[in-house]
């Protein structure tokens, strides 16, 4: 989608590492594209690469706008972004140690890890 390309270009402009995750990754792997009946796109980003300019970039952005923020920068941070057609979930991933990482998913104001 154009929105996904815009988000990718924005994160690359800030030299951030990001990747597809969840159902978006499954659809890309299994169907070589977006799952036809989905309405959102899931992306991960390293939490230790977060900078406030990322949030400022999407606040009031006319192309992809920040709809909601969940969690705290140091614990389960998540952005819900949107355009006219899609919703994009940007999950921040935390490094637990050299081989493990975690992120949280928020649903109805509850956090799931």
N, C-alpha and C positions, 0 to 999 in steps of 0.2 A: 504494500500500500504506500501511497505518497506520504502518509503520516509516519509510518515506520522509517522510511528513508529520511524524513526530516529529523526525527529523533536521533537516528544513527549519525547523521551528519552533525547534529548539535553536539552529541557526546564526543564524537571524533574531533570536533573543533576544540574541545576542552581537554583533549588527550586522555579520555577515560576508556577503561576496558568494560565492555558490556557484551551480553550474549542472550540468545533466545532461551527461554525456559518454559516449563509447564506444558500446557496444551499447544502452545505455539511451536515449541521445539518438537513435540510429538508429531504435529501436523507436517512440519518441514521434513522430518525424517521419514515418516510413514507415507505421506501423500505428495511430497516434494512441493509443498505449498501450504497455504492456510486451510485449516479444516473448514469445509463449506458452511457449516451451521454455527460457527463461533461468532462472537460479537466483540471479542477483545484480543489483545496481543500482550504477551508476557515477556518482560525483559529483566535481566539481572544486571547489577552494577556493584563493583566492590565498594563497600561502605567506607573503607579507609581512603577512598579516592573522592569522597563527597566534598564539595565546596559550595558555599551558599550561592555562588553565581549560577549554579545549575538550577536551583529553585527560582532565582530571580529571572532566569532566561524563560522559564515556562509560565511564570505569573503574568496573566493578561496577554500572553502571546497570541496573536491573531491566527496562527497556523495550528499549533497544538497548545492547548491551554491546561494549566494545572487546576484540576477540579477538587481534589481532596488530598490531604496529607495524613498519614497514620504513623503512630509510633514516635520515637525520638531518634535523633541523629545517631546516638550510641546504642540504640536498642530497637530493632524491628521497624526501621524507617521504610516507608512505602509512599510512592506518589501514584495517584490516579490522574492520568492525563486523558484528554479527549480532543477530537475534532468533530466535524459534522456527521461522521459515519461510524467511527470506531472509538473504543475505549482502550487505553494502554496502561498496563500496570507495570510500574518500574519498582522492582524489589531491590533493596540494598542487602548485600550478602556480607556477613561478618566472618572473619577468619578466626576459628577456635584455636588452631595450632597448625603445624606444617602440612597436615594431611586432611583436616576436617574444617568445614565451614557450615554456617547456618543462615537461614533467613526466616522471616515470619510472614504469614498470610493473615490478613485481617478480614473478618466476615462479621457483619452486624455488630461492629465495635468490639468483637472478641479477637484475641490474638491466638494463632495456631502456629506451632513450630514443628 
